[in-house]
Amino acid sequence: MLAAAAHATPAGRSASLAAGALVFNAFVWGVSWWPLRQLQAHGLHPLWVTGLIYLLVFSTLLALHFKAWRGIAAYPQLCILGLVSGLTNICFNWAVTMGDVVRVILLFYLMPAWSVLVAWALLGEKPTWPSLLRLLLAMSGVLVVLKTPHSPWPLPHSGADWLAILGGFSFAVTNAMLRKYSHTPSASRMLAMFGGCGLVATGVALFGTAQQLLPAPSLEVVSLPILLALGLGFMASNAALQYGAARLAASTTAVVMLTEILFASLSAAALGAAQFSPRILLGGALIVLAAVLAAMAPAGNGQSGAKSS
């Protein structure tokens, strides 16, 4: 081991660091359900948490890259990107606090399958036979996951299921829009995404609280360290994502990001937030296999991306 490390090339070390950065990003997202649930237990709904964190990050980015707002003014389409990105994050964060963590993660990671249809609609990329087969494989896994002994049909049976599926779909739309508007300034795209996450989450939280659908936020002293740690974790994971994704092939990035499922599963199993069964394992294997095949597809046919954390 030491000898191998001593003879490692700079390129090899760079690739290892990049992969490690992506694993860190996946770890943060894979275990983020726990602090979100802890904050909810102390009176801070995940929508309020999402809004507070992303508005803080948005303000920081705006202070560091103030001129980035000009790119949003020049390309108003980025506002739509921000809205879709915000929908992705509120769906994911809300779902993992409501339902079975592993089930939510698996349904969310339908994103590569949705990407086949989204790329066709938004980018004009007609699906190929391999992409359609991956879509069929992923959908088969979903049917297995959704079918329970208590339901005659494999349909979503909870709000968490619907949020996870909607989040995965909006994630696919986000990735397609990032490709469609790749010619826009990167700082402006990032600012739009973080701003969209903060504004959408805060707007939905305000509406839900006004309609008494959500509890009013209660920021207890005990929740402040958790909120701060979660915010720092999200910012660090974003930096790790930017570092890793810029140094590895998109297909490699997409495969490494699937470790989020592993981290979520292990943490949920350790803390009793998930139920494992042969049906979940089989359905999950089909969904993950479809995602891996999509990541290994030739450039242009696969999708890769990440939440705006």
N, C-alpha and C positions, 0 to 999 in steps of 0.2 A: 504493500500500500504506500509506504513512504517512498520507495524507489519510483513507483509510478508517478507520484505527485512531483518528485524532483525533476522528472523528465517531461512533465506536461508542457505542451506548447502554449504560448500566450493565447492563441486562438481557442485552444481547448479549454483553458481556464476561463476565458471570456464566455464561451458557450455554457460552461458549468455554472458560472455566476448568473448568467441570464436565465437559465432553467431554474436555478434556486430562487431567483427573484419572482418568477412566475408561480412557483410552488408556494412562496410566501403569500402572494396575492390570493391564491386559491385557498390557503389556510385561513386567512382573515375572513373571507366570505363563507367558507365552510363552517366556521364556528361562530359567525356573527349572530346566529339565532339566539345564542345563550345570553349575551348582554342585552339584546333587544327584549327578551322575555323578562330579564331581571328589571329593566327599566319600566316595562309595562306593569310589573308587580308593584312598583313604587309609584304608580300613577301617571306614567308618561307613555302614552300610546305610541306604537312604532311609526305612525304617520307624523306625529310631532317630533319624534327623534330624527326621522329622515329629513324633515324640513329644517330643523335647527342645524344639523350637521352640514347639510349641503349649502345652506345659506352662508354658513361660516366659511366653508371652503370657497364658495363663489366670491365672497367679499375679499378673501385672501388673494385669490387669483386676479381679481379686478385691481387690487392694489399693486400687485406685482406686474401685471400686464394690462395697464389701463387702456392702451390704444387698441386692445383686442375687440372692444365694443364696436369699433369702426367696421370690422369685418362682418359683424352681425347686421349692422345697418346696411352694408353693401350687399349682403346675401340674406335677405329676410327668411329664406327657406330654412336657415339654421334654427329659427324659432320653432319650427315643426320638429326638427331633430331634438331640440330641448324638451318639448312636450312628450315625445315618444320615449325618450330616455328617462324622463321623470316617471312616466307610467310604468316602465320596466322596474324601476327601483321601489316604488311604493307597493307594487304587486308582490315583489319578492319579499321585501321586509315584512309586509303585513302577513303574507302567507306562512312564513316560517314561525311566526308567533301564534298562529291559530291552529295549525294542523300538524300531522305527523311529519317530522323534518325530512326523513328520507323520501317519503312519498312526494312531498313538495319539490324537493331537489330534482327527483326523476322527471316529474311532469314539467318542471321548468326547462330541463335540458332536452326538451323537444325542439329547442331552437334550431339545430342543424336541419331538422326535417321541415320546419316551417320555412326555413331559408330558401328551400327549393321553390315554393310557391311565391314567396315574397319577391325573390330575385326575378321571377318571371313577370310579375305584375309591375314592379318598380324599375327594373333594370333591363327588361326585355330579353333576359337570358332564358331561352327555352330549355325546359328540363330534359336531361338525357335519360336513357334507360337506366344506367347505374344510379342516377340521383333519384329516379322514381322508385327503384328497388329499395334504396335506403329509406325513403319516405315510408314505403310500405312496411319495412322492418320496424321502424320507430313507432308507427301507428299500431302495429301488432303488439309491441311492448306496452303501449299505453292502454290498450284494451285489456291486457292481462293485469296491469296494475289497478285499473279502475273497477274491474269485476270483483265483487266481494261476495261472500256466502249469503249476505243479507239483501243483495240487490239482484234482480233478474236480468238487468241490462248493464253493460259496462259504461256507465255515465258518471260524470262528476257528481259527488253526493255531498259536497260541503263547499263553503265559501273559500276555504284554503285551496281546494282543487281548482276551482274556477280562477282564482287569483294566480296560481302557479302556471296554469295553461295560458292565461292572458299575458302574464309576465314574459313567458318564453316566446310568445308570438311577437310582442312588442320589442323584445330583445332582437329578434330576427329583423324586424323593421328598422331598428336602430342601426344594426350592422349594414343593412342594404343602403340606408341613407348616408352612412359614413363613406361608403364606396361611391355613391352617386355624387356626393359633394366633396370628394377628396381634393378638388382643386381649390377649395376655400382655405383661408389661413388656419393652421392647426390650433393656434391659441384661441382663435374665435370659436372654432368647433368645441374645444374643451370648455370655454366659458359658457357657451350656449347649453351644453349638456349639464354642467353643474348648476347653472342658473335654473334650467328647466326642472331638474330634480328638486331643488329647494322650493321653487315657486309652486310646482304642481303638488308636492307633498303638503306644503303649508296651506295652500288653497283648499285641498280636499279635507285637511284636518279642521280648518276653520268652518267649512260647510258642515262637516259631520258633527262638530261640537255644537254649532248653532242649532242644528236639527235634533240635538240630543241623541244622536246615533253613536257618538263617541264621548268618553268622559273628558271633562275639562282637564287640561294639563296641570299636573301638580309636581313641581320641581323640588323634590326633597333633597336635603343636604347629602343623604347617603347615595343618591343617584348621580351626583355631580362627578365623582371620580370615574364611574362607569361610563357616563356620557363623554367625558374628556378622553378616556382611553379608547372608546369606540371611534370617536372623531379622528384621533391621532392614528389609529389603526387603518381607517379608511384612506387617510391622506398618504400614509406610508405605503399602503398596498397599491395606490394609484401610481406612486413614484416607481415602485417595483415593477408594475405592469408596463409602464412606459419604457423602463430600462430593458426589460426582458423581451418585450414584443419587438423592439427596434433592432435586436441582435439575433433573433431566431426566425426561421421560416414560419410563415403563417400556419402551415400544417402542424409544425412542431408545437407552436404556441397553443393551438386548439387542443391538441392531445394532452399537453401538460396541464392545461386549465381544467381538464376533467378530474384532476385529483381533488377538486372541490367536493365532488360526490363522496370520495373516500373520507375526507376530513369531516364532512357533515355526518356521514354514516357512523364513523367511529365515535365522534363526540355525542351524537344522539343516542347511540347504544349505551355508552358509558353513563349517561345522565338520564336514561329512561325516557327519552323524548321520541322514540320511534319503535315500531313493531315490525319485526322481520318475520317473513313467512316464505315458503317456497314460491308462492305466487309473486310476491314483491321481488324476490331475487331473480326469478325468471324474466319478469317484465323489465326489471332494471337492466338485466344483462342485454336484452334486445335493444333497449334505448341507448345504452352506452356503446354497444357495438355499432349501431347506426351512426352515432356521433363520431366514433373513431374512424369509420369508413369515410364519413364526410370530410374529416380533417385530413385524411390521407389522399383525398381526391386531387386530381391535377388542378393547378391554379386556375381560378375563375369558376370552378364548379363547387368548391367547398366554401364554407363560411367560417369565419373566425372573428371573435370580438370579445368584449368584456363589458361588464357593468361599469358605469362611470364612477367607480370608487377610487 
